[in-house]
Amino acid sequence: MTPNANAPQGWIRLTITGSTTGAIVRARVDGHGVDVVAPTTVVPVAPGRHRLEVESSVGFTTYGETRTDVDVAPGQAADLFYAVPKSMVSKGELGTTPQPRRAGLDMRQVAVSIGGGVGLICLCGLIGGVWKLVFG
């Protein structure tokens, strides 16, 4: 089935806020990549519900991942705002109003860091104990 050229159309208007110096912002609508042009990218879509996913990256490191579902009415634009996080350990923000830029850690990253530190200390203690048993 081919799309009807006379079918109603809507748009998703994505506005990027925050410094993107050195960062690349990527977006996907319903799993399909979108060419992002800062500060505002307009994506034509069929009316209905769509999933928008946005992330930032520097080199091979991806950060600031976020997603939302958006309803687009025929002939209307749905405005969404993505805030590039201030650091690679912060979450990106996506919403229908301009979003604040995050600078802090989220609890997942804190838990992994603490768990890794405790694991490293335990490993050092185990190695020291084995060393003492073997070499007295």
C-alpha positions, 0 to 999 in steps of 0.5 A: 500500500502506498501512502496517499499524497492527499492524506493529512500530515502532522509534524514533530518539532524537536528543539535542542537546548543546551550546548552541543559543542562536541556532542552529536544529538541523534533522534529516532521516530518510531525506530527510524533515524532522523537528521537532527539540525540544531536548534530545531528539527521538524519531522513530518509524520502521519497523524497518531501516536509516535515514539521519539527517542533522543540521545547525545554522543561524543565519540563512541560514548552515548549518554543522555538517552531518553524517549517519550510517546507523542500524539500528533493531530492532523495538520498540527505540530507537536513541540518537544524539547530535549536538553543535552545533559551537562555531563556524560553521567547525567540523564537527558530531559525530553518534554513538551516545555523547555527542559532543565539541563541535568548535571548530577548523577542518577541513582543507577550510576551511584549504585554501580560506582559504589558496588564496583568500589566495594568489589575492588576492595574485597578483591584486594583483601582476597589477594592479600589473604592468599598472598599471606597464606602462600608466602607467609 
